[in-house]
Each structure stands twice: as C-alpha cells, then as structure tokens.
Amino acid sequence: MNLAEIVKLYGTPTYIFDIDKLTQRIAYLKSKLNYDLVYAVKANTFIISELAPLVSRFEICSPGEYEICTKLHIDPQKMVISGVYKEENVIAEMLKNYDILKYTVESVTQYQLLSRLAIASQKPIHLLLRLTSGNQFGMTKDEIKDIIETHNREYLIIDGIEYFSGTQKHNLNTINKEISDLHNFIIDIEENCHFPINEIEYGPGAPVYYFQDNSFDEDTFLSELNLIIAQLNKKVTLEIGRSIAASCGTYLTKVVDLKTNQVGNFAILDGGINHLVYYGQMMAMKVPFYDIIKKSPQEEEATYNLCGSLCTINDIIVKNLKLPKLEIGDIFAFKNVGAYSMTEGISLFLSRELPKVILFKNGKTYLVRDTYKTSKLNFPNVEE
C-alpha cells in the first residue's frame, strides 16, 4: 500500500482500512482461538461487508447499526440485537420483517418488552440473558434465574448467557476469575433451575497495544485465553471488536503550519482529536505507532508538539516528539486506528469536515465515504 500515492489521490485527512490486513487478522485469531467470533459493529461499520463471510455473527447495539447491516444485506441469522436501550417500535419492526433474530436481554424491563412483542407477533425469538459485571449493563444473577424459571417457553427461547465486563484486559488472572465465576453460575442455573445453558457469548476484551512503549506477547496471551475459556465446557462465541479491527486502520494527516514559541516547537496538522482517538492516550504523553512521509529528507532533528486544527488547547496528539525537521506538507500516517477512532472523536466540533474513508483491497483503493460537511449537521434550520 503506497501511502504517498493515496495522499496524492485522496488528500488528507483520510482514513484507510486495509482489508487484506483485516483478513489476515481474522485468520490469525481463528488459528489461536477455538471459538466462533462475533464482531461488535460499533468498532467500525465500514468493514462489515468484508467481515460477513469471516465471522459468525454481528453484535448490533443501535437502530443506526441495524439499518446499516440491513442495507448491507447481512443475514438476519447472523445478527445479535444488543444494546442497553431497545426502542419498542424498532423491535416491533424487526419482528415484522424477520423470523430469525437473536436478542440480548439487558434488564427486566427489556425482557418484558421482548416477551410482550414476541407473544403479540406470535413469533418465537432467541434470547441471550446478559449478566452484569456491576455496571449499567446486564442483570443480576437472581434476575436471570427468575426469568429462566418463569419465561414463556413457546415464544421465548433462551439460548444462554452473555457476559462482557470491559475492554483492554491485560491481566489473564482477571479473565480467569470471570470465567470461573461464570462457570459456577451456569452450574447453579442447571442444577437449581433445571435449565440447560447451551451457549455463552463472552467478551474477553482482548487488548490492543497502541503505543510504542508497550510490549505484548499476543501469541502467549491468546493461547492462555483459549485454555481459560475451555473451563466453561460449553459452546462459546467470543464477542470482539477492537482486537479484530484496530490493526487494519491508518489515519493520514498533513502538516499545515509550523511555529515556535517559549514553550517549544508546534506542528499543526489538518486533523486532530476530532478524528484521531487512541484508547488510553492521556494528555498526549504516549507515542502511538506512526510513519512519516517527508517532502524531502532531513538530517537535522527537532522536538515537536503535534497538534490538530481545533480551537482548543486539548487538541494535542503527541507532546515532545523528536523527529526529523518537519516541513509544511509532510504527512503523518498514524497506525492501529481501525477500531473506534473514527467515531469516538469530537467530529462535530468547529464544524470541520469528516475525513474521507478508503478501503484498500487486493492492491486497489475504494472510496467508501467522501468528505462530509458537518456544517450541515450544525446548521439551525429555522424558518422565519
């Protein structure tokens, strides 16, 4: 992938998602994990079609994500309708359009809604009951057991339990404890409620290492994760988003101004924290993985603060970074931005345009979203 040619063709700022790298990433994860993969759509919606033949299911957490997946003709049997808030009209429309969908249950209220709509439509639906880890998601163990003991078995098919406690889990001891607790809870259900749990959807929160001062033996981590999950002795699907998508993404942004003051050297880029967000980046002190495309070679070095184009002192990508002397027009290619970065930024601030989105596949580039003027979204449409 020739980034310099892509910049000439599409300009900056631009996201590039490398589908060949994404495919290799899925193959790697499948070689290390003995479980089906569920892709969390929220991580990156632009790669859904390419992932469709590679993953078992898609975790859909909003009406917007559902609309995207249906327009991309994702098989309804591969959809899991999740989310802490499920709108009644949206669920009713889903039941009207599809016979087979799977839903997570995040609360007793949500269970009552799904139950009522399933019975009214006379369509059986499949459920995964989400166990809470102590935050706003999911239900308590007692609530889950009560649902299992009292549910309408004609229209509500409880397939199993869903559990996800967070992302970027580096500590395998934490995961081991989660799996052990989950295993004991399943035994409790099967012995005391006399109800078989056929499936566990588990979010391991496998970490992505974004910064140059990190070290990570992923082979060992995944091998040990595989063994820990095997304790469940059940059909397990792994809900993963960040770990699947992160490495396929690159963000291209150009140096548009240079200045020096009493604090130091500043390079102003045409993109910043409105487009580029790294999980765990605090006060711009960590250095992400990046490449520089120089206009001309420079032997002299200088230390820079890399800043975006927003009118806020918070728009700093990296502080005190030693680099070959920069020129206006130099390009930074920030790596591992395939998950969340393009949606977690403060995209509407200052009404700056959203960047282009490019897919790179089999040696070719495809423009899948052109620049978009956010001034259209921030404009007050008031008629006198």
JOSUL-V20700 format. One line per field, one symbol per residue. ss: DSSP state (~ for helix, > for strand, _ for the rest). phi: phi as a letter, one per 30 degrees, with the letter a starting at -180 (. if undefined). A space follows every 50 residues. Layout:
ss=???
phi=???
This chain:
ss=__~~~~~~~~___>>>>>~~~~~~~~~~~~~~___>>>>>~~~_~~~~~~ ~_____>>>>__~~~~~~~~~____~~~>>>______~~~~~~~~~~___ _>>>>__~~~~~~~~~~~~~~___>>>>>>>_______>_~~~~~~~~~~ _____>>>>>>>>>____>__~~~~~~~~~~~~~~~~~~~~~~_____>> >>>__>____>______~~~~~~~~~~~~~~~__>>>>>>_~~~~~~~>> >>>>>>>>>>____>>>>>__________________>_>>>>_______ >>>>>>>________>>>>>>>>>______>>>>>_____~~~~____~~ ~__>_>>>>>>__>>>>>>__>__~~~~______
phi=.ddddddddcibdbcbcddddddddddddddcbcbdcccdeddaddcddd dedccdabdccaedddddddddideedcccdcjdbcdddddddddddbdb bcbdccadddeddddddddddhbdbcbcddddcjcdcibddddddddedc ddddcccddlccbaclchdccddddddeddddddddeedddcchbdccab cbcdiedccccddcbacdededddeeddddedhbdbccdbbeddceddcb ccbcdcababbddlcbcccdbaddbbbcdjdchidccddabbcddadbdd cacbccbdcddadddbdbchcdbeedbdjdcccdchcdbiedcddddcdi hdddddbcccbhibcbdcadebddeddcdddccd
